[in-house]
Amino acid sequence: MSTIHTRLAEKKDIPAIHDLVRELAVYEKAEEEFTASLEDYYRDFEEGVFDVLVAEMDQTVCGMALYYMTYSTWKGKMLYLEDFVVKQTHRRHGIGQVLFDGFLQLAKQKECRIVKWQVLDWNTPALRFYEKNKAIIERDWWNGKIFL
């Protein structure tokens, strides 16, 4: 079995990250909603809008956790996990757990008091994964958004 290695993303990883998000959009049956361009990703990464922890096997990026700092007025510093995905071809090797553990470690290093993310109600494998990791899955908060 190949070794799983995690590291902070570099500019050279942006195309692989963009492809992973596209794969996630396809999985979520919403590819047409994925409109952020590769150029958007390059620009926003360079501006520090988001950070990414990538997982590699055999020198190939096969998973990622894209996150950014935010703030909970009730708890304090919070790291928000925007997207967390492992390539379909690389699942069942423990990559997701290594990435998630790395994300949690980064949050602790940044002295965050909470991490947060969203999960679709029909994504049973993800729900099982988060519950296995002792996550609280809120079912009483509704999301709001406005496209600009």
Backbone as numpy.savetxt, mean C-alpha at the origin, in Angstrom:
# Nx Ny Nz CAx CAy CAz Cx Cy Cz
13.45 -21.68 -2.29 12.61 -20.48 -2.29 13.48 -19.24 -2.29
13.11 -18.26 -3.05 13.85 -17.00 -3.15 13.65 -16.17 -1.89
14.63 -15.35 -1.62 14.59 -14.45 -0.48 13.75 -13.22 -0.82
12.94 -12.78 0.14 12.14 -11.56 0.01 12.95 -10.43 0.64
13.13 -9.37 -0.10 13.88 -8.21 0.38 12.96 -6.99 0.28
12.90 -6.17 1.33 12.13 -4.93 1.27 13.09 -3.75 1.39
12.68 -2.67 0.77 13.46 -1.43 0.82 12.56 -0.26 0.45
13.02 0.94 0.78 12.29 2.12 0.36 12.46 2.29 -1.16
11.40 2.70 -1.79 11.41 2.86 -3.25 12.34 3.99 -3.67
12.85 3.84 -4.89 13.65 4.86 -5.54 12.93 5.26 -6.82
13.38 6.34 -7.41 12.75 6.84 -8.64 12.67 5.75 -9.71
13.69 4.91 -9.80 13.71 3.85 -10.82 12.58 2.83 -10.65
11.98 2.78 -9.46 10.91 1.82 -9.16 9.52 2.30 -9.58
9.41 3.56 -9.95 8.09 4.14 -10.23 7.31 3.36 -11.30
7.91 2.96 -12.42 7.12 2.18 -13.39 6.56 0.88 -12.80
7.34 0.18 -12.01 6.86 -1.07 -11.40 5.74 -0.78 -10.40
5.86 0.31 -9.66 4.81 0.70 -8.71 3.53 1.03 -9.46
3.65 1.80 -10.52 2.49 2.16 -11.33 1.81 0.91 -11.88
2.61 -0.05 -12.36 2.06 -1.30 -12.87 1.34 -2.10 -11.79
1.89 -2.10 -10.58 1.23 -2.81 -9.47 -0.12 -2.18 -9.14
-0.18 -0.86 -9.17 -1.46 -0.19 -8.89 -2.46 -0.52 -10.00
-2.00 -0.57 -11.24 -2.90 -0.97 -12.33 -3.42 -2.39 -12.09
-2.53 -3.30 -11.69 -2.96 -4.67 -11.40 -4.00 -4.69 -10.29
-3.81 -3.84 -9.28 -4.79 -3.75 -8.19 -6.12 -3.22 -8.72
-6.08 -2.22 -9.57 -7.31 -1.65 -10.14 -8.07 -2.71 -10.95
-7.34 -3.52 -11.68 -7.97 -4.61 -12.45 -8.61 -5.60 -11.49
-7.88 -5.98 -10.44 -8.41 -6.92 -9.44 -9.69 -6.38 -8.81
-9.71 -5.06 -8.57 -10.88 -4.43 -7.95 -11.96 -4.09 -8.96
-11.81 -4.54 -10.19 -12.79 -4.33 -11.26 -13.04 -2.84 -11.50
-11.96 -2.05 -11.47 -12.10 -0.60 -11.62 -10.95 -0.01 -12.43
-10.44 -0.75 -13.40 -9.29 -0.25 -14.16 -9.58 1.09 -14.82
-10.80 1.30 -15.27 -11.12 2.57 -15.93 -11.02 3.76 -14.98
-11.05 3.52 -13.69 -10.93 4.60 -12.70 -9.48 4.95 -12.40
-8.56 4.12 -12.85 -7.13 4.36 -12.62 -6.62 5.32 -13.69
-6.60 6.61 -13.36 -6.26 7.63 -14.34 -4.95 8.36 -14.05
-4.32 8.12 -12.91 -3.05 8.77 -12.61 -1.98 8.23 -13.56
-1.32 9.14 -14.25 -0.32 8.73 -15.25 1.02 8.41 -14.59
1.87 7.78 -15.35 3.22 7.52 -14.90 3.94 8.83 -14.58
3.68 9.84 -15.39 4.27 11.16 -15.15 3.78 11.75 -13.83
2.49 11.55 -13.52 1.96 12.00 -12.22 2.72 11.33 -11.08
2.95 10.04 -11.23 3.66 9.28 -10.19 5.09 9.81 -10.01
5.80 10.00 -11.11 7.16 10.53 -11.02 7.17 11.88 -10.30
6.32 12.79 -10.74 6.27 14.13 -10.16 5.95 14.07 -8.67
4.89 13.34 -8.32 4.43 13.32 -6.93 5.41 12.60 -6.01
6.08 11.58 -6.53 7.12 10.90 -5.74 8.27 11.86 -5.47
8.71 12.55 -6.52 9.81 13.51 -6.38 9.45 14.63 -5.40
8.17 15.03 -5.36 7.73 16.09 -4.46 7.48 15.58 -3.03
7.61 14.29 -2.81 7.43 13.74 -1.47 5.97 13.59 -1.06
5.07 13.56 -2.04 3.65 13.40 -1.74 3.37 12.04 -1.13
4.11 11.03 -1.57 3.95 9.68 -1.04 5.29 8.98 -0.98
5.36 7.95 -0.19 6.52 7.07 -0.11 6.05 5.65 -0.37
7.00 4.78 -0.69 6.65 3.40 -1.00 7.70 2.47 -0.42
7.22 1.40 0.17 8.07 0.29 0.58 7.86 -0.79 -0.48
8.93 -1.21 -1.14 8.80 -2.23 -2.17 9.37 -3.55 -1.67
8.81 -4.63 -2.20 9.33 -5.97 -1.94 9.91 -6.50 -3.23
11.05 -7.16 -3.11 11.70 -7.74 -4.28 11.96 -9.23 -4.04
11.85 -9.98 -5.11 12.30 -11.37 -5.17 13.10 -11.49 -6.46
14.29 -12.04 -6.38 15.14 -12.20 -7.57 15.32 -10.87 -8.31
15.59 -9.81 -7.56 15.83 -8.46 -8.08 14.66 -7.89 -8.88
13.44 -8.41 -8.65 12.26 -7.91 -9.33 11.27 -7.39 -8.30
10.78 -6.16 -8.50 9.75 -5.62 -7.61 8.48 -6.44 -7.80
8.01 -7.04 -6.73 6.84 -7.92 -6.82 5.73 -7.51 -5.86
5.96 -6.45 -5.10 4.93 -5.97 -4.19 5.30 -4.60 -3.68
4.29 -3.92 -3.14 4.57 -2.58 -2.62 3.49 -2.16 -1.63
3.90 -1.26 -0.75 3.00 -0.59 0.18 3.23 0.91 0.00
2.25 1.60 -0.57 2.35 3.04 -0.83 1.64 3.76 0.31
2.32 4.71 0.93 1.79 5.35 2.14 2.19 6.82 2.20
1.56 7.54 3.11 1.92 8.92 3.36 1.51 9.29 4.78
2.16 10.33 5.29 1.89 10.81 6.64 0.61 11.64 6.62
-0.20 11.46 7.63 -1.39 12.28 7.81 -1.56 12.48 9.32
-2.68 13.01 9.74 -2.83 13.36 11.15 -4.23 13.02 11.64
-4.28 12.36 12.77 -5.55 12.11 13.44 -5.70 13.14 14.54
-6.76 13.94 14.48 -6.95 14.96 15.51 -7.21 14.34 16.88
-7.60 13.07 16.90 -7.85 12.39 18.17 -6.64 11.64 18.69
-5.76 11.16 17.79 -4.65 10.30 18.21 -3.28 10.90 17.96
-3.14 11.75 16.94 -1.83 12.32 16.60 -1.36 11.80 15.26
-0.03 11.65 15.13 0.56 11.26 13.84 0.02 9.90 13.39
-0.27 9.84 12.09 -0.86 8.63 11.51 -0.22 8.39 10.15
0.09 7.14 9.87 0.56 6.76 8.54 -0.61 6.09 7.82
-0.91 6.61 6.64 -2.04 6.09 5.86 -1.51 5.20 4.75
-1.99 3.97 4.74 -1.61 2.99 3.72 -2.60 3.12 2.56
-2.16 3.77 1.50 -3.05 4.04 0.37 -3.27 2.79 -0.48
-2.20 2.11 -0.81 -2.32 0.88 -1.59 -1.27 -0.12 -1.13
-1.68 -1.37 -1.11 -0.85 -2.47 -0.64 -1.16 -3.64 -1.56
-0.17 -4.04 -2.36 -0.45 -5.06 -3.37 0.80 -5.92 -3.63
0.55 -7.18 -3.87 1.57 -8.13 -4.29 1.12 -8.67 -5.65
2.07 -8.78 -6.59 1.73 -9.32 -7.90 1.03 -10.66 -7.75
0.02 -10.85 -8.57 -0.74 -12.11 -8.55 0.19 -13.31 -8.65
1.20 -13.21 -9.50 2.12 -14.33 -9.72 3.05 -14.61 -8.54
3.09 -13.70 -7.57 4.00 -13.85 -6.44 3.28 -14.04 -5.10
2.00 -14.22 -5.15 1.26 -14.40 -3.89 1.50 -15.79 -3.31
1.23 -15.93 -2.04 1.38 -17.20 -1.29 2.85 -17.51 -0.96
3.71 -16.47 -0.96 5.11 -16.64 -0.59 5.44 -15.86 0.69
4.45 -15.23 1.31 4.69 -14.45 2.52 5.11 -13.01 2.26
5.09 -12.59 1.01 5.53 -11.24 0.66 4.63 -10.19 1.31
3.32 -10.41 1.29 2.39 -9.46 1.89 2.67 -9.26 3.37
2.96 -10.33 4.07 3.22 -10.22 5.51 4.52 -9.45 5.76
5.55 -9.74 4.97 6.82 -9.02 5.11 6.62 -7.53 4.85
5.87 -7.19 3.81 5.59 -5.79 3.49 4.79 -5.10 4.59
3.74 -5.78 5.06 2.89 -5.19 6.09 3.69 -4.98 7.38
4.49 -5.96 7.76 5.34 -5.81 8.95 6.30 -4.65 8.78
6.88 -4.51 7.58 7.78 -3.39 7.31 7.08 -2.05 7.39
5.85 -1.99 6.88 5.05 -0.77 6.96 4.79 -0.40 8.43
4.41 -1.39 9.23 4.15 -1.13 10.65 5.43 -0.65 11.36
6.56 -1.25 11.01 7.83 -0.83 11.60 8.17 0.61 11.23
7.93 0.98 9.97 8.15 2.37 9.56 7.28 3.33 10.37
6.03 2.96 10.58 5.11 3.80 11.35 5.62 3.97 12.79
6.13 2.91 13.37 6.68 3.00 14.73 7.92 3.89 14.75
8.79 3.75 13.74 9.99 4.59 13.67 9.63 6.06 13.54
8.52 6.35 12.87 8.06 7.73 12.70 7.24 8.22 13.89
7.11 7.36 14.91 6.37 7.66 16.13 4.90 7.94 15.88
4.35 7.21 14.92 2.91 7.32 14.66 2.16 6.56 15.76
0.97 7.01 16.02 0.13 6.35 17.02 -0.91 5.44 16.40
-1.09 5.57 15.09 -2.12 4.78 14.41 -1.73 4.64 12.94
-2.11 3.53 12.35 -2.04 3.36 10.90 -3.45 3.08 10.44
-3.73 3.47 9.22 -5.10 3.34 8.73 -5.08 3.04 7.25
-6.14 2.40 6.76 -6.28 2.08 5.34 -7.73 1.73 5.08
-8.05 1.48 3.82 -9.38 1.03 3.44 -9.27 -0.36 2.82
-10.33 -1.12 2.94 -10.40 -2.43 2.30 -11.83 -2.61 1.80
-11.96 -3.16 0.60 -13.30 -3.38 0.05 -14.02 -4.50 0.81
-15.31 -4.33 1.00 -16.08 -5.29 1.80 -16.14 -6.67 1.16
-15.92 -6.79 -0.14 -15.97 -8.09 -0.80 -14.61 -8.77 -0.91
-13.55 -8.08 -0.48 -12.20 -8.63 -0.61 -11.88 -9.54 0.58
-12.45 -10.71 0.56 -12.32 -11.66 1.67 -10.86 -12.02 1.99
-10.00 -12.28 0.99 -8.61 -12.58 1.35 -7.93 -11.44 2.11
-8.18 -10.19 1.68 -7.59 -9.05 2.38 -8.16 -8.91 3.78
-9.46 -9.07 3.91 -10.08 -8.98 5.24 -9.50 -10.03 6.18
-9.34 -11.25 5.69 -8.75 -12.31 6.52 -7.31 -11.95 6.92
-6.55 -11.42 5.97 -5.16 -11.03 6.25 -5.11 -9.98 7.35
-5.92 -8.93 7.23 -5.91 -7.86 8.22 -6.39 -8.36 9.58
-7.42 -9.16 9.58 -7.92 -9.70 10.86 -6.89 -10.59 11.52
-6.16 -11.37 10.71 -5.08 -12.21 11.23 -4.01 -11.35 11.91
-3.85 -10.12 11.41 -2.88 -9.18 11.96 -3.46 -8.30 13.05
-4.61 -8.69 13.58 -5.25 -8.01 14.71 -5.74 -6.60 14.38
-6.06 -6.36 13.11 -6.58 -5.05 12.70 -8.04 -4.91 13.12
-8.42 -3.70 13.39 -9.82 -3.37 13.63 -10.41 -2.95 12.29
-11.40 -3.67 11.83 -12.06 -3.33 10.57 -13.35 -2.59 10.92
-13.34 -1.28 10.68 -14.50 -0.45 11.02 -15.61 -0.68 10.00
-16.78 -0.91 10.48 -17.92 -1.12 9.58 -19.00 -0.06 9.77
-18.68 0.94 10.58 -19.68 1.95 10.88 -19.31 3.35 10.37
-18.18 3.50 9.68 -17.79 4.78 9.12 -17.99 4.74 7.61
-18.55 5.80 7.07 -18.76 5.89 5.63 -17.73 6.86 5.06
-17.26 6.59 3.87 -16.29 7.46 3.22 -17.00 8.56 2.45
-16.36 9.71 2.43 -16.84 10.82 1.62 -15.73 11.26 0.68
-16.10 11.74 -0.51 -15.09 12.25 -1.44 -15.75 13.14 -2.48
-14.94 14.01 -3.05 -15.36 14.88 -4.14 -14.23 14.86 -5.16
-14.54 14.53 -6.41 -13.54 14.60 -7.47 -13.45 16.04 -7.96
-12.23 16.54 -8.06 -12.02 17.93 -8.50 -11.54 17.97 -9.94
